[in-house]
């Protein structure tokens, strides 16, 4: 159940879309460690993993177990591009036209042509705004943590591997593109480096193989899922305390292991009540 990965901490026992999927660089084969000084968040529990790994189900159940014991809030830290697109399409008169334009740009960004090409200025601006929206939600998480609320986060931003596939920067800072695009990329990079400084008390990583992920999410591109399965286990999340769980295992076992990991971090703090 508990798997061994390079950045995992043995905390249970010793055995242990729209524009959002645009990449301006080939997926990383190995994450680059974030070197910013870590700021611990003592009441944040994050769940990460490939689509189809079971993040939504597990975060919902963790929230249900904890909310009767202490103030608890669920927070989705993904980019929300699908919801944003639906909101744009719902705008009177101009919504459909803007939405169609964005979809066309997304389709070009996701095409089979050279993905190392820099996006145009409008696409880059849209990607940058999605990242700023993620930071807005991240700041809400920080505020909840300061107030003593336990936050169960579905996904968590990182600055080690570029790409929204991996909850990293959507614009890879490089020499490609116009000066405006490079400026946006640099600002976005700093934004993710700042978020990555904040380290959750516990990060639960659900690992599945690409075939299982695609069987559970048949509407997702297999190549995207394969990249996520390859890269996400290499992320260190700035030294976070990580427990790796096998998302292929029966869900009851996954939930038990996750709750055991939560209880482990609760022991030092009387305020962080254990689930029953």
C-alpha positions in Angstrom: 0.0 0.0 0.0 2.6 2.5 1.0 5.1 2.9 -1.8 8.8 3.9 -1.8 9.7 7.0 -3.9 12.8 9.2 -3.8 11.1 12.0 -1.9 8.7 10.1 0.3 8.8 10.3 4.1 8.2 7.1 6.0 5.4 8.5 8.1 3.1 5.5 8.3 5.7 2.7 8.7 9.1 1.7 7.5 7.6 -0.2 4.5 6.3 2.4 3.3 -9.0 21.6 -21.0 -8.8 24.1 -22.3 -5.7 26.3 -22.1 -4.6 24.6 -18.9 -2.9 21.7 -20.6 -0.7 23.8 -22.9 3.0 23.1 -22.6 5.7 25.3 -24.0 8.3 22.7 -23.4 8.5 18.9 -23.5 7.5 17.3 -20.2 10.4 17.1 -17.7 12.0 13.8 -17.2 13.2 14.8 -13.7 12.0 17.6 -11.5 14.4 20.4 -10.6 14.3 20.9 -6.8 13.0 24.2 -5.5 15.7 26.0 -3.5 13.6 28.6 -1.8 13.4 28.5 2.0 10.5 26.4 3.2 7.6 27.9 5.2 5.7 25.1 7.0 1.9 25.1 7.0 0.8 23.1 10.1 -2.8 22.7 9.1 -2.7 21.9 5.4 -3.1 18.4 4.0 -2.6 18.2 0.2 -3.6 15.2 -2.1 -1.8 15.0 -5.4 -1.6 12.5 -8.2 -2.5 11.8 -11.8 -6.1 12.2 -13.0 -7.9 9.0 -12.2 -5.8 8.3 -9.2 -8.7 9.1 -6.8 -7.8 12.5 -5.5 -11.4 13.9 -5.5 -12.8 10.8 -3.6 -10.0 10.8 -1.0 -10.1 14.6 -0.4 -13.9 14.4 0.1 -13.6 11.5 2.6 -10.7 13.1 4.5 -12.8 16.3 4.8 -15.8 14.3 6.0 -13.7 12.5 8.7 -12.1 15.7 10.0 -14.9 18.2 9.9 -16.6 16.8 12.9 -13.4 17.0 14.9 -12.0 20.4 14.1 -12.7 23.4 11.7 -12.0 22.0 8.3 -12.2 23.4 4.8 -11.9 21.7 1.4 -10.1 23.7 -1.3 -9.4 22.8 -4.9 -6.1 24.3 -6.0 -6.2 23.3 -9.6 -6.5 25.9 -12.4 -10.3 25.7 -12.9 -9.9 26.5 -16.6 -13.0 24.4 -17.5 -15.2 26.4 -15.1 -13.8 29.7 -16.3 -14.5 28.7 -19.9 -18.1 27.8 -19.0 -18.5 31.2 -17.3 -17.1 33.0 -20.4 -19.5 31.1 -22.7 -22.4 32.1 -20.5 -21.7 35.8 -20.9 -24.5 37.5 -23.0 -23.7 38.4 -26.6 -19.9 38.3 -26.5 -19.4 35.1 -24.5 -19.8 32.6 -27.3 -17.5 34.4 -29.7 -14.8 34.8 -27.0 -15.2 31.2 -26.0 -14.9 29.9 -29.6 -11.7 32.0 -30.0 -10.2 30.6 -26.8 -11.1 27.0 -27.8 -9.4 27.5 -31.2 -6.3 28.8 -29.5 -6.4 25.9 -27.1 -6.7 23.4 -29.9 -3.7 24.9 -31.6 -1.7 24.8 -28.4 -2.6 21.1 -27.9 -2.0 20.1 -31.5 0.6 17.6 -32.6 3.0 20.2 -33.9 6.1 21.3 -32.1 5.1 22.0 -28.5 8.4 23.8 -27.9 7.1 26.8 -29.8 6.2 29.7 -27.6 2.5 30.7 -27.4 1.2 33.9 -28.9 0.6 36.9 -26.7 -3.1 36.3 -26.1 -2.7 32.6 -25.3 0.3 33.5 -22.9 -1.8 36.1 -21.2 -4.7 33.6 -20.7 -2.3 31.1 -19.2 -0.7 33.7 -16.9 -4.2 34.8 -15.7 -5.1 31.2 -14.9 -1.9 31.0 -12.8 -2.9 34.2 -11.0 -6.3 32.7 -10.3 -4.5 29.7 -8.7 -2.5 32.1 -6.5 -5.7 33.8 -5.4 -7.0 30.5 -4.2 -3.7 29.7 -2.6 -3.8 33.0 -0.6 -7.2 31.9 0.6 -5.7 28.7 1.8 -3.0 30.6 3.7 -5.6 32.8 5.4 -7.5 29.7 6.5 -4.3 28.1 7.9 -3.6 31.3 9.9 -7.1 31.2 11.4 -6.5 27.6 12.6 -8.7 25.9 10.0 -7.5 22.5 8.7 -7.4 22.7 4.8 -7.8 19.6 2.7 -6.3 20.6 -0.7 -7.0 18.8 -3.9 -3.7 19.3 -5.9 -0.8 21.6 -4.8 1.3 24.0 -6.9 5.0 23.3 -7.4 7.9 25.0 -9.1 10.1 22.0 -10.0 8.5 20.9 -13.3 7.0 23.3 -15.8 3.5 22.7 -17.1 -0.1 22.8 -15.9 -0.1 19.0 -16.3 2.0 18.9 -13.1 0.5 22.0 -11.4 3.6 23.9 -12.3 4.1 27.1 -14.3 2.2 27.0 -17.6 4.7 29.2 -19.4 8.3 27.9 -19.4 10.7 30.8 -18.9 13.0 30.6 -22.0 14.3 32.7 -24.8 11.4 31.8 -27.0 8.5 34.2 -27.9 8.2 37.9 -27.8 9.5 40.1 -25.0 6.0 40.3 -23.6 5.6 36.5 -23.5 9.1 36.2 -21.8 8.1 38.9 -19.3 4.9 37.0 -18.5 6.8 33.7 -18.1 9.3 35.3 -15.7 6.5 36.8 -13.6 4.7 33.5 -13.5 7.8 31.6 -12.6 8.3 33.9 -9.5 4.6 33.4 -8.6 5.1 29.6 -8.5 8.4 29.8 -6.7 6.6 31.9 -4.0 3.8 29.4 -3.6 6.2 26.5 -3.5 7.9 28.0 -0.4 4.8 27.0 1.6 5.1 23.4 2.6 2.0 21.5 3.7 2.0 19.5 6.9 1.3 16.4 4.9 1.3 15.6 1.2 -0.5 12.4 0.2 0.5 11.3 -3.3 -1.7 8.7 -5.1 0.2 6.7 -7.7 -1.4 4.8 -10.5 -0.2 3.4 -13.9 -1.2 5.2 -17.1 -3.5 2.4 -18.2 -5.5 2.5 -15.0 -5.7 6.3 -15.1 -7.0 6.2 -18.7 -9.5 3.5 -17.9 -10.9 5.7 -15.2 -10.7 8.9 -17.2 -11.2 7.7 -20.9 -11.9 11.3 -22.0 -8.3 12.3 -21.1 -5.5 12.0 -23.6 -3.4 8.9 -22.8 -0.1 10.8 -23.6 -1.0 13.5 -21.0 -1.7 10.8 -18.3 1.5 9.0 -19.2 3.5 12.2 -18.6 1.8 12.8 -15.3 2.5 9.2 -14.1 6.1 9.7 -15.1 6.8 13.1 -13.6 4.6 13.5 -10.5 6.4 10.8 -8.4 9.7 12.7 -8.9 8.4 15.9 -7.3 9.7 16.8 -3.8 7.4 19.7 -3.1 10.2 21.6 -1.4 10.9 19.0 1.2 7.3 18.2 2.2 6.4 15.2 4.3 5.1 12.9 1.6 3.3 9.5 1.9 3.0 7.6 -1.4 -0.1 5.4 -1.7 -1.0 2.9 -4.3 -4.0 4.2 -6.1 -4.6 0.8 -7.7 -5.3 -0.8 -4.4 -8.9 -1.2 -3.0 -10.1 2.2 -2.0 -10.8 1.1 1.6 -7.1 0.3 2.0 -6.2 3.7 0.5 -8.5 5.6 2.9 -7.2 3.7 5.9 -3.6 4.4 5.0 -4.4 8.1 4.4 -6.1 8.4 7.8 -3.2 6.7 9.5 -0.9 9.3 7.9 -3.1 12.1 9.1 -3.2 10.7 12.7 0.6 10.6 12.6 1.0 14.3 12.0 -1.8 15.1 14.5 0.1 13.6 17.4 2.4 16.6 18.1 -0.6 19.0 18.1 -3.5 18.7 20.6 -5.4 21.4 18.5 -5.3 19.2 15.4 -7.9 16.6 16.5 -7.6 13.1 15.2 -10.5 11.6 13.1 -12.6 9.1 14.8 
